[in-house]
């Protein structure tokens, strides 16, 4: 371990797709904050940065690393001492206590599965078989959308490549609604349409909508 300090960033549902995007096996030295579209917040007591979007962040000092085996995938158990905790006040109730509904935590399960504390199970396809383009490769006109959320952008950044212009042109020719939005120069309607496709996990078509104008 190069640095005996860590930051543990709690993941809520609003950032789960961006978090998943950072699990891509990027080459060493690639900034996963940038790939995931997260903000680097300087820590107060340790060297690693915090994820500003995380509702709760723990600055920690690593005290012990215990190997869990010698075979591939066995992993390590890391013991850490918490030095400082950062809590976003938006998740607190009127008594100053963390509200479980507001924090909206997710838990990692097996494969693509997660559990949302207040709703139940859901899937997030893991970017393991290919390397996603990343948050930083999303065009500014999409990244700065007033309609798309961080989770939406995380899904968009998980594709291996963008659709070709030919694919986009064919899609536009087959969709009267999209042609009307383009004629009206209605970016908001296009982004709302893309969001509908993302809600149904149709990321490829969402990209065609977003790149249609």
N, C-alpha and C positions, 0 to 999 in steps of 0.2 A: 504494500500500500504506500503510495507516494506521499500522501498527506494524511496525518492521523487526526483529521478533523472532518466532520460531515455536517450537512444540513438535511434534516428530514422534512420534506414538504408534504403536507396532507393533501390528498386529492379529493376534490368534490366533483359532482356530476357535470358541472359547467365546463370543466377542463379535461375530462377523461379522454377525449379523442386526441387532444394535443399531447397529453401525457403518453398515450399509446404510440403516437408518432415518434417520440424520442427513444422508443425501444428498438428502432431500426438499427441495424449494425453498420452505422456510419464508420468511415475510416478514422483512426486515431487522430485527434486534434480538431475534428469537426465540432463546432459549437452547437450543442443540442438545444440550448436556449433559443438560438436563432432558428434552427430547424423546426422546433415545436412552436415558435411564435410566442415564447414566454419572455417576460421582462426580468433582467438580472438585477436583483436588489442586493446591495452591499451588506454583508453581515457585520455585526458589531464586535463579536468576540472571536470569530473563526475566519479562516481564509476563503472557504467556498462561498459562492453567492447563493442567495435565497431566490425562490420562485415567487415573484411579487404577487402573482395571481392566486397563489395557494392561500386558503383561509387561515391555516395555522402552520407555522414554520418553527422547527426546533434547531437551534444551533448547538452542536454537540462535539465533544472530544471523544475519540475512539479510545477505549480502555483495553479491549481484548478482541482478538479474532480467533475463533475456534473452527477449524476445518471440520466439515461434516462427513468427510470421506475422501477417498482417493480416485474414485471413478468420475468420468465426465458427467457434469451436471449436478454433482453432489453439493457444491456450494460451500459457503462459510456462514457461520453465525457471528454477527458483529455486535459487540457490547459497546454502548456509548453512554457517556455522562451528559445529561442535558445542562447546558450552561445558560441558555436564554430562550424564552418562548415569545413568538410574535403572534398576536391574535387579531384578526380583522374584526373590528367592532360591529360590523354589519351582521355577524352571526350570533350576536349576544341577545338575550331576552332583556326585559325591563329590569331584571335583578342583576344583570351583569354576568349571567351564566350562559354558557354555550347552548344554543337552542338546536336540538338534533334535526328539526325540520329545516331550519335555515342553513345549517352547515351542509346538509345533503350529501353525506359521505358515500363513497363507493368502496367496495372491497374486491380484491383480486381473487379470482377462483382459477379453475383449470382451463387450458386451451384459450378460447376467445371469450370466455365467460367472466362476467363481473356481477356483483350484487349491489343494487342501490338500496341504501339503508331504509329509505322510506317507501320504496315501491317493490323491490324484488329483483329478479334476474334480468340481465340483458347482455347482448354480445357486442364486442368491439373487435373486428378482424385484426389480427396481429400482423404487422409489417415485417414478417420474417423471411418470406420467400423472395422478396424483391425489395429494393431500396426506394422509398417514396421520394418524391421531388422535394418535399420539405416545405415548411411555412414560408421560408425566404424566397422560394421560387414562384410563389403565387403572385400574379400581376397586381400592382397597387390598386387598380380600379376594382379588383375583387377583394383584396385584403382590407380595403378601407370601406367596405360596404356597410350601410346602415341597417341592413337586413340580416346578414349572415353573422352567426355567433362564433365564438372561439372553437366550439365543437364542430360546427359546420366547416370552418377553415381547416381544422385538423383532419377531417375526412378528405377534404380536397387535396391536402398536402401528402396524403398517403398513397396517391397513384404513382405508378412507375413512370408514366409519361402522359403528356397532354394529347387530346385528340388532334388529328391532322386537320388542316383546313378543308380538305376534301370531305372528311367525315362531318365537319361542322356544316358545310354547304348542303350536303345531302339531308342532314337533320332539319335545317332551316326550310328547305324546299318541301319537306314533308309535314311541316307544322304551320298551320295558318296563324295560330295564336302568336307564335314567336315572330313571324313575319310582321304581324300587326304591331307588336311591341317595338320592333326595330324601326318601323316606319314612324312610330310616335316618339321614338327616342326615349322610351320609358324604361330606364335602367332599373327602377324600383320593382316594376312588374317582372322583369326578367330575373332579378335576384330572388323575388318571392317564389317564382316558378322553380328556380334552381333549388331553393330550400325545400320545396315539396318533394323533389326527386331525392334529395339527400335524406329526408325523413323516411323514405322507402329504400334507403341504401343503394340507390341508383346513382352512383358517383360519376360514372362516365357520361351519362346524359346531362347531369347537372353541369359538368364542365362545358359541354357543347352549348348549353343555354348561356352560360356566363361569358363564353368567348364569341357569342353570336354578334356582339356589337362592340 
